[in-house]
Amino acid sequence: MHSIVANPRSVREIEHLWIPLADGTRLAARMWLPEDAEADPVPAILEYIPYRKRDACRSSDRLMHQPVAEAGYACLRVDIRGSGDSEGILTDEYTAQEQADGLEILAWIAAQPWCSGAVGMIGISWGGFNGLQLAALRPRALKAVISVGSTDDRYATDVHYYGGGLTKDNIDWSAVMFSHNALPPDPEIVGENWRAMWLERLEANRPWAIGWMAHQRRDAYWRHGSVCEDIGAIEIPVMAVNGWADNYAETVPRLMATLKGPRKGLVGPWAHDYPNTGLPGPQIGFLQECVRWWDRWLKGIDNAVMDEPMYRVWMQEHVPPRGEYTERPGRWVAEQSWPSPRIQWRHLAMNPGRLEETPGPETPLAICSMLSTGRSQGELGRYGSGGEWPGDQREDDGASLIFLSGPLPERTEILGAPVVELVISSDRPVALAAVRLNDVAPSGASTRVQHGLLNLTQRDDREHIAPLVPGERYRVRIELDDIAHAFPAGHRIAVSVSSAYWPMVWPSPEMATLTVVAGASRLELPVRPADPADAELRAFDPPVSGPGTPMTTLREPRLNNILITRDTARQAVTVQIVRDRGHHRFDDIGSELGESGDVFYRIAEDDPLSAEAWTAFETLYARGGIALRILTRQRMTCTVDSFRLEAQIEAFENDTPVFTRTWDESFPREGI
């Protein structure tokens, strides 16, 4: 069964249509339209992303949009300028051009005879970002947004910088887009001009990490598109959704706390995926929730969607540490508002080796972590693949300061953003502090509950650098990402502090010894009391998705995984992340797409200047007698004063080289 309504409307799938822009550029769209929409106009739902509606997202788009169209909506998937089959050039994420085009798209949709004039936007990740960004521009046609896996702050909560530290995903995500941006439009859609469009894209393509490395602090580049800069500009209703396994989850409670208009927040156990298909489970009937939202705000149906609590989350139970989960046990709980007045903050003093109710005497504790500390942390952002979750924290705890509570006398549930307040000093002017909140079972197995990080040169704010004075004490607050977690009775709560967190963030330029003042430092836990109303929450419908797309697998993907290799002779560690989508033919349109990639991070335990990251991707595209192959490479290294990014792209048509280019760029280190 694919329908989410009792009487689904007959839907026509329009494989391709052009949306004209004022400058003459045409954007490519795919649409699911109720058959009778021109006689009985319907609201429209827009998803606006660069991930190729013709092939790469072909199946997932149908899974999402066809059932919603059957509920009486025109659903459009539009390729951003310069991506997929759309004309023009894609130069970066969330550009002013992208937003201007988005405003034109919304106006065009609202003016069509099949549209009632009301438009909503939905999207995960990129599409969640630009839904909020366009809402802040207040276009007349846009009436409501569902934003999944997104952020209100592009510097604080994205994949480029974390706690002011440079993340591994900065080069990793650059590699993905470097490869995707080199793909051609479909010749069947754009005609003979496909090769000229492809060569134009190759000529304009560059590793986006070049631009991201030029902005290592929260400057005007990152403020652009960060709707938190003027959150009051968003007046229309917003449903914000994510999963605890995704690095964007903390955006949901922030939006609940700052938006002023109608809003709902939902956080489940999932990784970076929609709640009807995401892992770990349980999945829910997310498309039904979307239709309830759209019915209320696009059709004016007075349903009960706004009578329910503002913020609903999955309270996760303890699980043993593993690199992958298919299910996370727990239950649904809810708060009427956020921040909730029901949350009770519990303060635990970080005494030497212990978390205790009462602070002890001030005791300095020094730590200079091995630089591979953090190798068991998994991914910053997860997609539900193997190896992405943190492993047993005891491995990294061997190079960390540990503060451990006694066995808990009773079950303790937390909901919110835990805070670790440290009184700390460093013997170097540039240093970072990574903290982990862990759930330690009676066996000693340690499951990471949540983490946080602070580049200590950004202890005052994320825009200005203030080098540390060696030996001087500072009081800093490290806010961990939001989480809902239940510590069982008999388990222990642990806080770990390290001076390295590789490869999740790049190391400081010198080995820094941190001194944490025990007795003066503390953990702040947002404890959530039991609420009998949780048992009365409306149950979600079962998950439903649309029909899939017929595909033939020409090469199975390798297992997406994280592989860790230790070179004992050189005292170095290499982390390899496999990113492989396999090679498939889309049987209904006859084109092929394949992608295989690897990302490597290597570091010697005692030399921060040995840090190295490199990526290697191969992407294939074929149709009829056309067979294209694109190879991309990136490598980042560092000195005390700078970062160096080297890159190369090679493109082949039927094994004949048609394009090659290399880059070699340097960037001064700005307190990183």
C-alpha positions as CSV (number, residue, x, y, z in Angstrom):
1,M,0.0,0.0,0.0
2,H,1.3,3.4,-1.0
3,S,-1.7,5.7,-0.3
4,I,-1.8,7.9,2.8
5,V,-5.5,9.0,2.4
6,A,-8.7,7.0,2.2
7,N,-9.7,8.3,-1.3
8,P,-6.5,9.1,-3.2
9,R,-6.8,11.3,-6.2
10,S,-5.5,10.1,-9.5
11,V,-2.1,11.6,-10.1
12,R,-0.2,12.3,-13.3
13,E,3.6,12.2,-13.1
14,I,5.1,14.8,-15.4
15,E,8.7,13.7,-16.0
16,H,10.0,17.1,-17.0
17,L,8.9,20.7,-17.3
18,W,10.8,24.0,-17.6
19,I,10.4,26.9,-15.2
20,P,11.5,30.1,-16.9
21,L,13.4,32.8,-15.0
22,A,13.6,36.5,-15.7
23,D,17.2,36.3,-16.9
24,G,16.4,33.7,-19.5
25,T,17.6,30.7,-17.5
26,R,15.4,27.7,-17.4
27,L,15.2,25.4,-14.3
28,A,14.2,21.8,-14.7
29,A,11.4,20.3,-12.6
30,R,9.6,17.0,-12.2
31,M,6.0,17.1,-10.9
32,W,3.3,14.9,-9.5
33,L,-0.1,16.5,-10.3
34,P,-3.7,15.5,-9.5
35,E,-5.4,14.7,-12.8
36,D,-8.2,17.2,-12.1
37,A,-6.0,20.0,-10.7
38,E,-6.7,22.4,-13.6
39,A,-10.4,22.1,-13.0
40,D,-10.0,22.0,-9.2
41,P,-6.7,23.9,-8.4
42,V,-4.7,22.5,-5.5
43,P,-1.9,23.9,-3.2
44,A,1.6,23.1,-4.3
45,I,4.6,21.7,-2.4
46,L,8.1,22.6,-3.6
47,E,11.4,20.7,-3.0
48,Y,14.3,22.7,-4.3
49,I,17.7,20.9,-4.2
50,P,20.8,20.2,-6.5
51,Y,20.8,16.4,-6.4
52,R,19.5,15.6,-9.9
53,K,15.8,14.9,-10.1
54,R,16.3,12.9,-13.3
55,D,18.5,10.1,-11.9
56,A,20.3,10.4,-8.5
57,C,17.1,11.3,-6.6
58,R,14.7,9.5,-9.0
59,S,13.5,6.8,-6.7
60,S,13.5,8.8,-3.4
61,D,11.6,11.7,-5.0
62,R,8.8,9.4,-6.1
63,L,8.7,7.7,-2.7
64,M,8.2,11.1,-1.1
65,H,6.0,13.1,-3.5
66,Q,3.5,10.8,-5.2
67,P,1.6,9.9,-2.0
68,V,1.4,13.6,-1.0
69,A,0.1,14.4,-4.5
70,E,-2.6,11.8,-4.1
71,A,-3.8,13.7,-1.0
72,G,-4.6,16.7,-3.2
73,Y,-1.3,18.6,-3.8
74,A,0.9,19.5,-6.7
75,C,4.4,18.3,-5.8
76,L,7.4,19.7,-7.6
77,R,11.0,18.7,-7.4
78,V,13.2,21.5,-8.9
79,D,16.9,21.2,-9.7
80,I,18.8,24.3,-8.5
81,R,20.5,26.4,-11.2
82,G,23.5,24.6,-12.7
83,S,22.5,21.2,-11.2
84,G,20.8,18.2,-12.8
85,D,19.0,19.3,-16.0
86,S,18.8,23.0,-15.0
87,E,20.6,25.6,-17.0
88,G,23.3,27.9,-15.5
89,I,26.1,27.3,-13.1
90,L,26.1,26.2,-9.5
91,T,28.8,28.0,-7.6
92,D,28.2,27.2,-3.9
93,E,25.7,26.4,-1.2
94,Y,22.8,28.8,-0.4
95,T,23.9,31.6,-2.6
96,A,21.9,34.9,-3.1
97,Q,21.3,33.7,-6.7
98,E,19.7,30.5,-5.4
99,Q,17.4,32.5,-3.1
100,A,16.5,34.9,-5.9
101,D,15.7,32.0,-8.2
102,G,13.6,30.4,-5.4
103,L,11.5,33.5,-5.1
104,E,10.8,33.4,-8.9
105,I,10.0,29.7,-8.7
106,L,7.4,30.3,-5.9
107,A,5.8,33.1,-7.8
108,W,5.7,31.0,-11.0
109,I,4.1,28.0,-9.2
110,A,1.4,30.2,-7.5
111,A,0.4,31.6,-10.9
112,Q,-0.2,28.3,-12.6
113,P,-3.8,27.3,-13.4
114,W,-3.5,24.1,-11.5
115,C,-2.3,25.9,-8.3
116,S,-4.7,27.4,-5.7
117,G,-2.0,30.1,-5.1
118,A,-0.8,28.6,-1.8
119,V,2.7,27.0,-1.8
120,G,4.6,25.1,0.9
121,M,8.2,24.0,0.9
122,I,9.7,20.7,2.2
123,G,13.2,19.4,2.1
124,I,15.9,17.6,4.1
125,S,19.4,19.1,4.5
126,W,19.9,21.5,1.6
127,G,16.1,21.7,0.9
128,G,15.5,22.2,4.7
129,F,18.0,25.0,4.7
130,N,16.6,26.9,1.8
131,G,13.0,26.4,2.9
132,L,13.9,28.5,6.0
133,Q,15.9,30.9,4.0
134,L,13.1,31.6,1.6
135,A,10.6,31.9,4.4
136,A,12.7,34.6,5.9
137,L,12.3,36.6,2.6
138,R,8.5,36.5,3.1
139,P,7.4,35.7,-0.5
140,R,3.6,36.1,-0.8
141,A,2.9,32.6,-2.1
142,L,4.9,30.7,0.6
143,K,2.5,29.8,3.4
144,A,4.2,27.1,5.4
145,V,7.5,25.1,5.6
146,I,8.5,21.6,6.7
147,S,12.3,21.7,7.3
148,V,14.1,18.4,8.0
149,G,17.8,18.0,8.9
150,S,18.6,21.7,8.6
151,T,20.1,24.6,10.5
152,D,19.3,28.1,11.5
153,D,23.1,28.8,11.9
154,R,25.4,27.8,9.1
155,Y,28.6,28.1,11.1
156,A,27.5,26.7,14.4
157,T,25.5,23.7,13.1
158,D,26.5,22.4,9.8
159,V,29.3,20.1,8.5
160,H,32.1,22.7,8.0
161,Y,33.0,23.9,11.5
162,Y,32.0,22.4,14.9
163,G,32.6,24.4,18.1
164,G,34.9,26.6,16.1
165,G,37.0,23.6,15.0
166,L,37.5,22.6,11.4
167,T,35.6,19.4,10.7
168,K,36.6,16.5,8.6
169,D,33.3,16.9,6.7
170,N,34.6,20.2,5.3
171,I,36.8,18.3,2.8
172,D,34.6,15.2,2.8
173,W,31.5,17.1,1.7
174,S,33.6,19.2,-0.7
175,A,34.6,15.9,-2.4
176,V,31.0,14.8,-2.9
177,M,30.0,18.1,-4.5
178,F,33.2,18.4,-6.5
179,S,32.2,15.1,-8.1
180,H,28.5,15.8,-8.5
181,N,29.0,19.2,-10.0
182,A,31.0,17.6,-12.8
183,L,28.0,15.6,-14.1
184,P,26.2,16.5,-17.3
185,P,22.5,17.2,-17.8
186,D,20.5,14.4,-19.5
187,P,20.8,14.7,-23.3
188,E,17.3,13.4,-23.6
189,I,16.0,16.5,-21.7
190,V,18.3,19.3,-22.9
191,G,19.0,18.0,-26.4
192,E,22.2,18.5,-28.4
193,N,23.3,21.3,-26.1
194,W,24.2,18.7,-23.4
195,R,27.9,18.6,-24.2
196,A,28.3,22.4,-24.2
197,M,26.5,22.5,-20.9
198,W,28.7,19.8,-19.5
199,L,31.9,21.5,-20.6
200,E,30.7,24.7,-19.1
201,R,30.1,23.0,-15.8
202,L,33.5,21.4,-15.9
203,E,35.1,24.7,-16.6
204,A,33.3,26.4,-13.7
205,N,33.7,23.5,-11.2
206,R,36.1,23.8,-8.3
207,P,36.4,22.2,-4.9
208,W,34.1,24.2,-2.7
209,A,36.4,23.7,0.3
210,I,38.5,26.5,-1.2
211,G,35.8,28.9,-0.4
212,W,35.0,27.4,3.0
213,M,38.6,27.4,4.1
214,A,38.7,31.1,3.3
215,H,36.1,31.7,6.1
216,Q,37.4,30.0,9.2
217,R,35.4,32.2,11.6
218,R,31.7,33.1,11.7
219,D,31.9,36.1,9.3
220,A,29.5,37.6,6.8
221,Y,29.9,34.5,4.6
222,W,28.3,32.2,7.2
223,R,25.8,34.8,8.4
224,H,24.3,34.9,5.0
225,G,21.7,32.2,4.9
226,S,21.7,31.8,8.7
227,V,18.1,32.7,9.6
228,C,19.0,33.1,13.3
229,E,20.4,36.5,12.3
230,D,16.8,37.7,12.1
231,I,14.6,34.8,13.2
232,G,11.7,37.2,13.5
233,A,11.6,37.5,9.7
234,I,10.1,34.0,9.6
235,E,6.4,34.5,10.3
236,I,4.8,31.6,8.5
237,P,4.2,28.2,10.2
238,V,7.3,25.9,10.5
239,M,7.5,22.2,11.3
240,A,11.1,21.4,12.2
241,V,12.1,17.7,12.1
242,N,15.3,15.7,12.7
243,G,16.7,12.6,14.4
244,W,19.1,12.3,17.3
245,A,21.6,10.4,15.2
246,D,22.0,13.5,12.9
247,N,24.3,16.5,13.7
248,Y,21.4,18.9,12.9
249,A,19.1,17.7,15.7
250,E,19.8,20.7,18.0
251,T,18.3,23.0,15.4
252,V,14.8,21.8,16.2
253,P,14.8,22.9,19.9
254,R,16.5,26.2,18.9
255,L,13.7,26.9,16.4
256,M,11.1,26.0,19.0
257,A,12.7,28.5,21.4
258,T,13.2,31.4,18.9
259,L,10.4,31.3,16.3
260,K,7.4,33.4,17.1
261,G,4.9,32.0,14.6
262,P,3.1,28.6,14.7
263,R,5.6,25.9,15.0
264,K,6.1,22.2,15.8
265,G,9.2,20.2,16.6
266,L,9.8,16.5,16.1
267,V,13.0,14.6,16.8
268,G,13.1,10.9,16.5
269,P,15.9,8.3,16.6
270,W,16.8,8.6,12.9
271,A,20.0,9.6,11.1
272,H,20.0,12.1,8.2
273,D,16.9,10.8,6.5
274,Y,13.1,11.3,6.4
275,P,11.3,9.7,9.4
276,N,9.3,7.2,7.2
277,T,12.5,5.6,5.8
278,G,15.3,6.6,8.2
279,L,17.5,4.4,10.3
280,P,17.7,3.6,13.1
281,G,14.0,2.8,13.6
282,P,11.3,3.0,14.5
283,Q,10.1,4.8,11.5
284,I,6.8,6.7,11.5
285,G,4.1,7.7,9.1
286,F,5.8,11.0,8.3
287,L,4.0,11.6,5.1
288,Q,0.7,11.5,7.0
289,E,2.2,14.1,9.4
290,C,3.1,16.3,6.4
291,V,-0.4,16.1,5.0
292,R,-1.9,17.1,8.3
293,W,0.5,20.1,8.4
294,W,-0.3,21.1,4.8
295,D,-4.0,20.6,5.2
296,R,-4.0,23.0,8.2
297,W,-1.9,25.8,6.6
298,L,-2.4,25.4,2.8
299,K,-6.0,24.3,2.7
300,G,-7.3,26.0,5.9
301,I,-8.7,22.7,7.3
302,D,-9.2,23.2,11.0
303,N,-7.6,19.9,12.2
304,A,-6.0,19.3,15.6
305,V,-2.4,19.6,14.5
306,M,-1.9,22.8,16.6
307,D,-3.7,21.3,19.7
308,E,-0.8,18.9,20.3
309,P,2.4,19.6,22.2
310,M,4.9,21.9,20.5
311,Y,7.9,19.6,20.9
312,R,7.8,15.8,20.6
313,V,10.9,13.6,20.9
314,W,12.0,10.0,21.1
315,M,13.4,9.4,24.6
316,Q,16.2,6.9,23.9
317,E,17.0,4.0,26.2
318,H,20.5,2.8,26.9
319,V,22.1,0.6,24.2
320,P,25.5,-1.1,24.2
321,P,28.1,0.8,22.1
322,R,28.0,-0.3,18.5
323,G,29.0,1.2,15.2
324,E,25.5,0.6,13.7
325,Y,21.9,0.4,15.0
326,T,18.8,-0.7,13.1
327,E,16.5,0.2,16.0
328,R,16.8,2.4,19.0
329,P,14.5,1.4,21.9
330,G,12.7,4.2,23.6
331,R,9.3,6.0,23.8
332,W,7.7,9.2,22.6
333,V,7.5,12.1,25.1
334,A,6.5,15.7,24.6
335,E,6.7,19.2,26.0
336,Q,4.0,21.8,25.6
337,S,6.6,24.5,25.1
338,W,10.4,24.9,24.7
339,P,12.4,25.7,26.7
340,S,10.2,23.7,29.0
341,P,9.7,25.0,32.6
342,R,9.6,21.3,33.6
343,I,13.3,20.7,33.0
344,Q,15.3,20.6,36.2
345,W,18.9,21.3,36.0
346,R,21.2,19.1,38.0
347,H,24.7,20.2,38.7
348,L,27.5,17.6,39.4
349,A,30.9,18.7,40.5
350,M,33.8,17.4,38.5
351,N,36.1,16.3,41.3
352,P,39.3,14.3,40.6
353,G,38.0,11.2,38.7
354,R,34.5,11.7,40.1
355,L,31.2,13.4,39.4
356,E,29.7,14.3,42.8
357,E,27.0,16.5,44.3
358,T,29.5,18.6,46.2
359,P,32.6,20.3,44.9
360,G,35.9,19.2,46.4
361,P,39.1,21.3,46.8
362,E,40.5,22.7,43.6
363,T,42.8,20.2,42.0
364,P,44.6,20.8,38.7
365,L,44.6,17.8,36.3
366,A,46.7,17.9,33.1
367,I,45.9,16.1,29.9
368,C,47.8,16.0,26.5
369,S,45.8,13.5,24.5
370,M,47.2,11.3,21.8
371,L,46.3,13.0,18.5
372,S,44.2,10.0,17.3
373,T,41.9,10.4,20.3
374,G,38.4,10.5,18.8
375,R,38.9,7.7,16.2
376,S,36.1,5.8,17.8
377,Q,33.6,8.7,17.5
378,G,32.1,7.7,14.2
379,E,30.6,10.3,12.0
380,L,29.6,13.9,12.8
381,G,26.6,13.5,10.6
382,R,25.2,10.0,9.9
383,Y,23.1,8.6,7.1
384,G,22.3,5.2,8.6
385,S,25.3,3.3,7.2
386,G,27.6,0.9,9.0
387,G,30.3,2.2,11.3
388,E,28.9,5.7,11.6
389,W,28.0,5.5,15.4
390,P,30.5,5.9,18.2
391,G,32.1,2.7,19.5
392,D,33.0,1.9,23.0
393,Q,34.4,5.0,24.6
394,R,36.9,3.2,26.7
395,E,39.4,3.3,23.9
396,D,39.4,7.1,23.7
397,D,39.1,7.4,27.5
398,G,42.6,6.1,27.8
399,A,43.8,9.5,26.5
400,S,41.3,11.6,28.3
401,L,40.4,13.0,31.7
402,I,37.5,10.9,33.1
403,F,35.0,12.0,35.7
404,L,32.6,9.2,36.8
405,S,29.5,9.2,39.0
406,G,28.6,6.5,41.4
407,P,26.0,4.0,40.3
408,L,22.7,5.8,39.8
409,P,20.1,5.0,42.5
410,E,17.3,5.5,40.1
411,R,16.6,5.9,36.4
412,T,17.5,9.4,35.2
413,E,16.1,10.9,32.0
414,I,17.6,14.0,30.3
415,L,16.2,16.2,27.6
416,G,18.1,19.3,26.3
417,A,21.7,20.4,25.8
418,P,24.0,19.3,28.6
419,V,26.7,21.8,29.5
420,V,30.3,21.1,30.8
421,E,31.7,24.2,32.5
422,L,35.5,24.0,32.7
423,V,38.0,26.1,34.6
424,I,40.9,25.4,32.2
425,S,44.3,26.6,31.1
426,S,46.6,25.7,28.3
427,D,50.4,25.7,27.7
428,R,49.9,26.8,24.1
429,P,48.1,29.8,22.6
430,V,45.9,27.6,20.4
431,A,44.1,24.6,21.8
432,L,40.8,22.8,21.7
433,A,38.8,21.0,24.4
434,A,36.5,18.1,23.4
435,V,34.0,16.7,25.9
436,R,31.9,13.6,25.9
437,L,28.9,12.6,28.0
438,N,28.8,8.8,28.4
439,D,26.5,6.1,29.8
440,V,28.7,3.5,31.6
441,A,27.1,0.1,32.1
442,P,27.9,-2.1,35.1
443,S,30.2,-4.1,32.8
444,G,32.3,-1.0,32.1
445,A,31.1,-0.7,28.5
446,S,30.8,3.1,27.7
447,T,28.2,4.4,25.3
448,R,28.5,7.9,24.1
449,V,25.4,9.9,24.8
450,Q,26.4,13.2,23.3
451,H,29.5,15.3,22.6
452,G,30.7,18.9,22.4
453,L,33.8,20.8,21.4
454,L,35.3,24.3,21.8
455,N,38.1,25.8,19.9
456,L,39.4,27.7,22.9
457,T,40.5,30.7,20.8
458,Q,36.8,31.2,20.2
459,R,35.8,31.0,23.8
460,D,34.2,34.5,23.8
461,D,32.4,34.3,20.4
462,R,32.7,32.5,17.0
463,E,33.7,35.6,15.0
464,H,36.8,36.8,16.9
465,I,40.0,35.0,17.8
466,A,41.5,35.5,21.2
467,P,44.7,33.4,21.6
468,L,45.2,31.8,25.0
469,V,47.7,33.2,27.4
470,P,49.7,30.1,28.4
471,G,49.1,29.2,32.0
472,E,46.2,31.7,32.5
473,R,42.9,30.2,33.8
474,Y,39.7,30.6,31.9
475,R,36.1,29.6,32.7
476,V,34.5,28.3,29.6
477,R,31.1,26.7,28.9
478,I,30.9,23.9,26.4
479,E,27.3,23.2,25.3
480,L,26.9,19.7,24.1
481,D,24.4,19.0,21.3
482,D,20.8,18.4,22.4
483,I,19.8,14.9,23.3
484,A,17.0,12.8,25.0
485,H,18.5,9.8,26.9
486,A,17.5,7.6,29.8
487,F,20.3,6.5,32.1
488,P,19.2,3.2,33.8
489,A,19.5,2.7,37.5
490,G,22.8,1.1,38.4
491,H,24.6,2.8,35.4
492,R,27.1,5.6,35.8
493,I,27.3,9.0,34.2
494,A,30.7,9.9,32.8
495,V,32.3,13.0,31.4
496,S,35.5,12.7,29.3
497,V,37.7,15.6,28.4
498,S,40.4,15.4,25.7
499,S,42.7,17.9,23.9
500,A,42.2,16.1,20.5
501,Y,39.2,14.8,18.6
502,W,40.6,13.4,15.3
503,P,39.4,13.0,12.7
504,M,36.2,14.8,13.5
505,V,38.1,18.1,13.9
506,W,41.5,19.2,12.8
507,P,44.2,19.3,15.6
508,S,45.7,22.5,16.9
509,P,49.1,23.4,15.4
510,E,51.0,22.4,18.5
511,M,50.6,19.6,21.1
512,A,48.8,21.4,23.8
513,T,48.6,20.3,27.4
514,L,45.3,21.4,29.0
515,T,44.9,21.7,32.8
516,V,41.4,21.3,34.0
517,V,40.7,22.5,37.6
518,A,38.7,19.7,39.2
519,G,36.5,21.0,42.0
520,A,35.9,24.2,40.1
521,S,34.5,22.5,37.0
522,R,31.1,20.9,36.7
523,L,28.5,19.1,34.6
524,E,25.0,20.6,34.1
525,L,22.4,18.0,33.2
526,P,18.9,18.9,31.9
527,V,16.8,16.3,33.9
528,R,13.3,15.7,32.7
529,P,10.8,14.5,35.3
530,A,8.3,11.8,34.4
531,D,5.0,13.1,32.7
532,P,1.9,10.9,32.8
533,A,0.7,12.9,29.7
534,D,3.3,11.1,27.6
535,A,1.1,8.0,27.7
536,E,-1.8,9.9,26.1
537,L,0.1,11.1,23.1
538,R,-1.5,10.4,19.7
539,A,0.1,7.4,18.1
540,F,1.8,7.9,14.7
541,D,0.5,6.1,11.7
542,P,2.7,3.4,10.2
543,P,5.3,4.5,7.6
544,V,4.1,4.7,4.0
545,S,6.1,5.6,0.9
546,G,5.3,5.8,-2.8
547,P,6.2,3.3,-5.4
548,G,9.9,2.7,-6.2
549,T,11.7,3.2,-9.5
550,P,12.7,0.1,-11.6
551,M,16.5,-0.1,-11.6
552,T,19.1,-2.7,-12.7
553,T,22.2,-2.9,-10.5
554,L,25.3,-3.1,-12.7
555,R,27.7,-3.1,-9.7
556,E,26.8,-3.6,-6.1
557,P,28.1,-0.8,-3.8
558,R,30.9,-1.7,-1.4
559,L,29.8,-1.7,2.2
560,N,29.8,1.8,3.4
561,N,32.0,1.6,6.5
562,I,34.7,3.2,8.6
563,L,38.1,1.3,8.6
564,I,40.8,2.1,11.2
565,T,44.4,1.1,10.6
566,R,47.3,1.5,13.0
567,D,50.9,1.8,11.8
568,T,52.7,0.7,14.9
569,A,56.2,1.4,13.5
570,R,55.3,5.1,12.8
571,Q,52.8,5.5,15.6
572,A,50.2,6.7,13.1
573,V,46.5,6.0,12.6
574,T,44.6,6.1,9.3
575,V,40.8,6.3,9.2
576,Q,39.2,5.3,5.9
577,I,35.6,6.1,5.2
578,V,34.0,4.2,2.3
579,R,31.4,6.2,0.3
580,D,30.0,4.0,-2.5
581,R,26.6,4.1,-4.2
582,G,27.3,1.3,-6.7
583,H,26.4,1.5,-10.4
584,H,22.8,1.4,-11.5
585,R,20.7,1.7,-14.7
586,F,17.3,3.5,-14.5
587,D,15.2,1.1,-16.5
588,D,12.4,3.5,-17.3
589,I,14.7,6.2,-18.8
590,G,17.7,4.2,-19.9
591,S,20.5,6.2,-18.2
592,E,23.2,4.9,-15.8
593,L,24.8,6.5,-12.8
594,G,27.6,5.2,-10.7
595,E,29.7,6.5,-7.8
596,S,32.6,5.1,-5.7
597,G,34.6,7.2,-3.2
598,D,37.0,6.9,-0.4
599,V,38.0,9.4,2.2
600,F,41.2,9.0,4.3
601,Y,42.5,10.8,7.4
602,R,45.9,10.1,8.7
603,I,47.8,11.4,11.7
604,A,50.9,10.5,13.8
605,E,50.1,10.3,17.5
606,D,52.6,13.1,18.6
607,D,52.8,15.4,15.5
608,P,49.8,17.6,14.7
609,L,51.5,18.8,11.5
610,S,51.3,15.2,10.2
611,A,47.6,15.5,9.9
612,E,46.5,14.7,6.4
613,A,43.2,14.2,4.6
614,W,42.6,13.0,1.1
615,T,39.7,12.0,-1.1
616,A,39.3,9.9,-4.2
617,F,36.0,9.7,-6.2
618,E,35.1,8.1,-9.5
619,T,31.7,9.0,-11.0
620,L,30.2,7.4,-14.1
621,Y,27.3,8.5,-16.3
622,A,26.1,6.7,-19.4
623,R,23.2,7.0,-21.9
624,G,23.0,5.4,-25.4
625,G,26.5,5.7,-26.9
626,I,27.7,8.2,-24.3
627,A,29.9,7.0,-21.5
628,L,31.4,9.6,-19.2
629,R,33.9,9.1,-16.4
630,I,35.0,11.7,-13.9
631,L,37.9,11.3,-11.4
632,T,38.3,13.8,-8.6
633,R,41.1,14.0,-6.0
634,Q,41.6,16.3,-3.0
635,R,44.4,16.4,-0.4
636,M,44.7,18.7,2.6
637,T,47.8,19.2,4.8
638,C,49.0,21.8,7.2
639,T,51.9,23.7,8.7
640,V,52.0,25.7,11.9
641,D,50.7,28.8,10.0
642,S,48.7,27.5,7.1
643,F,46.5,24.9,5.4
644,R,47.2,23.6,2.0
645,L,44.5,22.2,-0.3
646,E,45.5,20.3,-3.5
647,A,42.9,19.0,-6.0
648,Q,42.5,17.6,-9.4
649,I,39.7,16.7,-11.8
650,E,39.8,14.6,-14.9
651,A,36.9,14.0,-17.2
652,F,36.7,11.3,-20.0
653,E,34.1,10.8,-22.8
654,N,34.2,7.2,-24.1
655,D,37.7,6.9,-22.5
656,T,39.0,10.0,-24.3
657,P,40.3,12.7,-22.0
658,V,38.2,15.9,-22.5
659,F,39.1,18.0,-19.4
660,T,41.7,18.3,-16.6
661,R,42.5,20.9,-14.0
662,T,44.6,21.1,-10.8
663,W,44.5,23.4,-7.8
664,D,47.1,24.2,-5.2
665,E,45.8,26.7,-2.6
666,S,47.0,27.9,0.8
667,F,45.1,29.5,3.6
668,P,46.4,31.1,6.8
669,R,45.3,29.4,9.9
670,E,42.9,31.6,11.9
671,G,43.1,30.2,15.4
672,I,42.5,26.6,14.3
